[in-house]
Amino acid sequence: MNSRRTGTIAVSLHDVEPATFERCALIRDWLDDHGVDRVTLLVIPAPDLHPFHDRRPEMAAWLDERARSGDAIAQHGFQHRQLRRASPARQLVARMQGGPAAEFVGLDGDETRRAVMAGRRVLRLAGIQPRGFVAPAYAYTSALRDTLASTFDWWAGLGRLHRANRSSTTAPALTLGTSTRVKRWTSPFIVRAGAAASGELLRLELHPADLDHPRCVGAVERVLQRARGRIAVTYDDLAAL
């Protein structure tokens, strides 16, 4: 284990919602055990149009506790599922990006803004004031970017962290793939190699399903062990730089 490595590590946990709440809480504790004391939690406001805090009030209390402990809470879409198909070419890209999770693909400007603002209202009703946004499946559209630029301090894609009315930061995300056998076999190697080659910032993105697979767990543990000398930061922290 290399404890002398310098730099920062930004870990985000996707798909925090009632159905994954217990798993996400366990992952968050596991990250603490590995020395990651600040994480960005990406919350789905209303899966199936039900506000998360109505279904799981204890989840809202947990998020408040995590925020008080230094974690950042970001908005992760609204429902986290695509409701309207786009043109065939764009739909093909959306399918490759994240299948049914590409929520904003196919929506026009008004529909996009309504969905974003509805999610923001749900989070605020739960006592959460999100500063940032990550699109489900990283599937951004021009309408979504326009909405985010006037609504949030930052939003993050696979390769960059964008700040409203300021320059963006190159921040390649290391993320595991578990939807196919090929992804489950190859993505742990890619994540480990990417982490070994990372510079000042190591950005690691996790999903609740990642830790169902031993190869993925082993890859993440190896990355976290090698990152022990890094300072944990949130996306809120990165946006403030």
C-alpha positions as CSV (number, residue, x, y, z in Angstrom):
1,M,0.0,0.0,0.0
2,N,1.4,3.4,-1.0
3,S,0.6,5.8,1.9
4,R,2.8,8.5,0.5
5,R,0.8,9.2,-2.6
6,T,-0.4,12.8,-2.7
7,G,-3.3,14.5,-4.4
8,T,-7.1,14.2,-4.0
9,I,-9.7,11.6,-4.4
10,A,-13.3,12.4,-5.3
11,V,-15.7,9.5,-4.8
12,S,-19.4,9.7,-5.8
13,L,-22.1,7.2,-5.0
14,H,-24.9,7.0,-7.6
15,D,-28.5,6.0,-7.5
16,V,-29.2,6.8,-3.8
17,E,-33.0,6.2,-3.5
18,P,-35.4,4.2,-1.3
19,A,-34.8,0.9,-3.0
20,T,-31.0,1.1,-2.6
21,F,-30.9,3.0,0.7
22,E,-29.6,0.2,2.9
23,R,-27.0,-0.8,0.3
24,C,-25.9,2.8,-0.1
25,A,-25.5,3.3,3.7
26,L,-23.4,0.1,3.9
27,I,-21.2,1.3,1.0
28,R,-20.8,4.7,2.6
29,D,-19.6,3.0,5.8
30,W,-17.3,0.8,3.8
31,L,-15.7,3.9,2.2
32,D,-15.2,5.4,5.6
33,D,-13.4,2.2,6.6
34,H,-11.1,2.8,3.7
35,G,-10.3,6.3,4.7
36,V,-12.7,8.2,2.4
37,D,-14.3,10.6,4.8
38,R,-16.0,12.9,2.2
39,V,-18.2,11.5,-0.6
40,T,-20.7,13.0,-3.1
41,L,-24.1,11.3,-2.8
42,L,-26.2,11.4,-5.9
43,V,-29.9,11.3,-4.9
44,I,-32.8,10.4,-7.2
45,P,-35.6,12.7,-6.0
46,A,-38.7,10.8,-7.0
47,P,-38.4,7.3,-8.4
48,D,-41.7,6.3,-10.0
49,L,-42.9,9.9,-9.1
50,H,-42.9,9.2,-5.4
51,P,-40.8,11.7,-3.4
52,F,-38.1,9.7,-1.7
53,H,-38.7,11.2,1.7
54,D,-42.3,10.1,1.7
55,R,-41.3,6.5,1.2
56,R,-38.2,6.5,3.4
57,P,-38.2,9.4,6.0
58,E,-35.1,7.7,7.6
59,M,-33.3,8.2,4.3
60,A,-33.8,12.0,4.6
61,A,-32.5,11.9,8.1
62,W,-29.4,9.9,7.0
63,L,-28.7,12.4,4.2
64,D,-28.9,15.2,6.7
65,E,-26.4,13.4,8.9
66,R,-24.1,12.7,6.1
67,A,-24.2,16.4,4.9
68,R,-23.4,17.5,8.5
69,S,-20.4,15.1,8.4
70,G,-19.0,16.7,5.2
71,D,-20.6,14.8,2.4
72,A,-22.1,16.6,-0.6
73,I,-25.6,15.8,-1.7
74,A,-26.3,16.3,-5.5
75,Q,-29.4,15.9,-7.6
76,H,-29.4,12.8,-9.9
77,G,-32.1,13.5,-12.4
78,F,-35.8,13.4,-11.3
79,Q,-37.1,9.8,-11.9
80,H,-33.9,8.3,-13.3
81,R,-35.7,6.7,-16.3
82,Q,-36.3,7.8,-19.8
83,L,-39.9,8.6,-20.6
84,R,-39.7,9.7,-24.3
85,R,-37.8,8.2,-27.1
86,A,-35.5,10.5,-29.2
87,S,-34.6,10.2,-32.9
88,P,-33.2,6.8,-33.9
89,A,-29.6,8.0,-33.9
90,R,-29.8,9.8,-30.6
91,Q,-31.7,6.9,-29.1
92,L,-28.9,4.5,-30.1
93,V,-26.4,6.7,-28.3
94,A,-28.7,6.9,-25.2
95,R,-29.0,3.1,-25.1
96,M,-25.2,2.8,-25.2
97,Q,-24.9,5.5,-22.5
98,G,-27.3,3.9,-20.0
99,G,-30.3,2.3,-21.6
100,P,-33.6,3.2,-19.8
101,A,-31.7,5.5,-17.4
102,A,-31.1,8.3,-20.0
103,E,-33.9,10.4,-18.5
104,F,-33.4,13.7,-20.4
105,V,-32.9,12.3,-23.9
106,G,-36.0,13.0,-25.9
107,L,-37.3,15.8,-23.7
108,D,-37.7,19.4,-25.1
109,G,-36.6,22.5,-23.3
110,D,-39.8,23.0,-21.2
111,E,-40.0,19.4,-20.3
112,T,-36.4,19.3,-19.2
113,R,-36.7,22.4,-17.0
114,R,-39.9,21.1,-15.4
115,A,-38.2,17.7,-14.5
116,V,-35.1,19.4,-13.1
117,M,-37.1,21.9,-11.1
118,A,-39.5,19.3,-9.8
119,G,-36.6,17.2,-8.5
120,R,-35.0,20.3,-6.9
121,R,-38.3,21.0,-5.1
122,V,-38.5,17.4,-3.8
123,L,-35.0,17.7,-2.4
124,R,-35.7,21.0,-0.8
125,L,-38.8,19.7,0.8
126,A,-36.6,17.1,2.4
127,G,-34.3,19.8,3.8
128,I,-31.6,19.3,1.1
129,Q,-30.1,22.2,-0.8
130,P,-28.2,20.6,-3.7
131,R,-25.5,22.7,-5.3
132,G,-24.8,20.2,-8.1
133,F,-26.3,17.8,-10.6
134,V,-25.3,14.6,-12.4
135,A,-27.4,13.4,-15.2
136,P,-28.5,9.7,-15.1
137,A,-26.2,7.7,-17.4
138,Y,-24.3,11.0,-18.0
139,A,-26.7,11.6,-20.8
140,Y,-26.7,15.4,-21.3
141,T,-28.6,17.4,-23.9
142,S,-28.3,21.0,-24.9
143,A,-31.7,21.7,-23.2
144,L,-30.4,20.1,-20.0
145,R,-27.1,22.1,-20.0
146,D,-29.0,25.3,-20.5
147,T,-31.2,24.6,-17.6
148,L,-28.4,23.6,-15.3
149,A,-26.3,26.7,-16.1
150,S,-29.0,28.8,-14.6
151,T,-29.9,26.5,-11.7
152,F,-26.9,24.8,-10.2
153,D,-23.3,25.7,-9.2
154,W,-21.9,22.7,-11.1
155,W,-22.7,19.6,-13.1
156,A,-20.5,16.6,-13.9
157,G,-20.1,14.4,-17.0
158,L,-17.8,11.5,-17.6
159,G,-14.9,13.7,-18.5
160,R,-15.3,17.1,-16.9
161,L,-16.8,19.0,-14.0
162,H,-18.6,22.1,-15.3
163,R,-19.1,25.2,-13.3
164,A,-21.9,27.7,-14.0
165,N,-20.5,30.8,-15.8
166,R,-16.9,29.6,-15.1
167,S,-14.3,27.4,-16.7
168,S,-14.7,23.6,-16.5
169,T,-12.2,21.2,-15.0
170,T,-10.9,18.0,-16.7
171,A,-11.9,15.2,-14.4
172,P,-12.1,11.8,-16.1
173,A,-14.4,9.4,-14.2
174,L,-13.4,5.9,-13.4
175,T,-16.6,3.8,-13.4
176,L,-17.3,0.1,-13.3
177,G,-19.7,-1.7,-15.7
178,T,-21.8,-4.6,-14.5
179,S,-24.6,-4.8,-17.1
180,T,-22.9,-7.5,-19.2
181,R,-20.3,-10.3,-18.5
182,V,-17.8,-8.5,-20.7
183,K,-18.1,-5.3,-18.7
184,R,-17.9,-7.2,-15.4
185,W,-14.7,-8.8,-16.7
186,T,-13.0,-5.8,-18.3
187,S,-14.1,-2.7,-16.3
188,P,-12.2,-3.7,-13.0
189,F,-9.0,-3.8,-15.0
190,I,-9.7,-0.5,-16.7
191,V,-10.5,1.2,-13.3
192,R,-7.3,-0.1,-11.7
193,A,-5.2,1.0,-14.6
194,G,-6.9,4.4,-14.8
195,A,-6.4,4.9,-11.1
196,A,-2.7,4.0,-11.4
197,A,-2.3,6.5,-14.2
198,S,-4.3,9.3,-12.5
199,G,-2.7,12.6,-11.7
200,E,-3.5,15.1,-9.0
201,L,-7.2,14.2,-9.0
202,L,-8.5,10.6,-8.8
203,R,-12.3,10.5,-9.5
204,L,-14.1,7.3,-8.7
205,E,-17.8,6.7,-9.5
206,L,-19.7,3.9,-7.8
207,H,-23.1,2.4,-8.2
208,P,-24.9,0.2,-5.6
209,A,-24.8,-2.8,-8.0
210,D,-21.1,-2.6,-8.4
211,L,-20.5,-4.3,-5.1
212,D,-22.5,-7.4,-6.0
213,H,-19.5,-8.6,-8.0
214,P,-16.3,-9.8,-6.4
215,R,-14.0,-8.6,-9.2
216,C,-15.5,-5.2,-8.9
217,V,-15.2,-5.1,-5.1
218,G,-11.5,-6.2,-5.4
219,A,-10.8,-3.5,-8.0
220,V,-12.3,-0.8,-5.8
221,E,-10.5,-2.0,-2.7
222,R,-7.2,-2.0,-4.5
223,V,-7.8,1.6,-5.8
224,L,-8.7,2.8,-2.3
225,Q,-5.7,1.1,-0.7
226,R,-3.4,2.8,-3.2
227,A,-5.2,6.2,-2.6
228,R,-4.7,6.2,1.1
229,G,-2.4,9.2,0.9
230,R,-4.9,11.3,-1.0
231,I,-7.3,13.8,0.5
232,A,-10.9,13.0,0.0
233,V,-12.9,15.9,-1.6
234,T,-16.5,16.3,-2.8
235,Y,-17.7,17.7,-6.1
236,D,-18.8,20.7,-4.2
237,D,-15.2,21.2,-3.1
238,L,-13.9,20.8,-6.7
239,A,-16.5,23.3,-8.0
240,A,-15.3,25.9,-5.4
241,L,-11.7,25.7,-6.6
